[in-house]
């Protein structure tokens, strides 16, 4: 099959592209013209450069495709997540992308939504849990879900809305909790943390892309599938402090862990129910948290 992957130079985009190639699929990578990650796109992948504002015109550059996976999104950094104009523009561009996907003959459109759509939920989170997002980012992701559910009916494209929780891996951004903590632990530097008493869930990015492609196969093979929401996470949910302490043990660190030094404005608890995704794909994860942490440790030591 032929996949279009936008945001292809992102953390998850590169992993998805690699995995699709390993499964003998064709991939068209859609990237920003000024993306610093263009050199990381594997050989054999067609690259189309376009800002999100041009996604509605992608059919002019790509004659046909079977699956459109939209991972692109502007304003994902701390400074942009609550800028309403930026997030509203994302919604407009994503809707335009589905119209373009229809013109290219795509059978399935996949959108990378977020656990931020749920807001603060302390109990187990299913796909039917009411959404009360507090960030403009979460509100925009939820609006995309609602708009594209309707549009998929209108256009006849099968639509998968992913609610992605917390992905990690050895190629993740250095400022994330896992990467920055391991780096400081290996240097025996003190680490300021929140109380870390909330529930948390980590999923290895390589397992995430297998869940996503499994959901695409499920949608394609189901005659009754129209549109649906799926959590993307692991079945390993614990108090966040226990994950930090496991990293501390694996690194053999002497760092001082200052729990409670950071006071977040909103407390997020990640406790996803994964029954629906597992039922659709027959798969959740291959790698355990400690196995991935050891991969990250080896990368830093090199």
CORNOR-V300894 format. One line per field, one symbol per residue. phi: phi as a letter, one per 30 degrees, with the letter a starting at -180 (. if undefined). psi: psi as a letter, one per 30 degrees, with the letter a starting at -180 (. if undefined). A space follows every 50 residues. Layout:
# CORNOR-V300894
phi: ???
psi: ???
This chain:
# CORNOR-V300894
phi: .cccbdidcdeddddddeddddciddbcccbdecddcedddddjcdccca dedcddcdddcbdaacbccccdaciddedcdccedddddededddddddd edddidcbcccddbddddicbdcdccdcdecbdccdddddddddeddded ddddcicdbccdcdccdaldcdddddedddddedddchcdbdbddhcddb bcbddddddddddddddddddcdcdbaacbdcaccccbdeeddddddddd didcddccdjdccddbccccbdccddddddcibbaccdedddedddeddd dd
psi: ljkkjlhfgleeeeeeeeeeefgglkkjkklkegkfgeffklkfkkkkkk lffgffgffffjeklekjjjfkklhflefffgjeeeeeeeeeeeeeeeee eeffgkfkkkkialffffbjjfakjlffkkkikfleeeeeeeeeeeefee eeeefgkkkkjkjkcjlllfglkffleeeeeeeeeffhkkkklafhflkl kkkkeeeefeeeeeeeeeeefkffkeklkkkjaagiklkeeeeeeeeeee fhlgkkjikffkjkfkkkkjikkgeeeeeefgkelekleeeeeeeeeeee e.
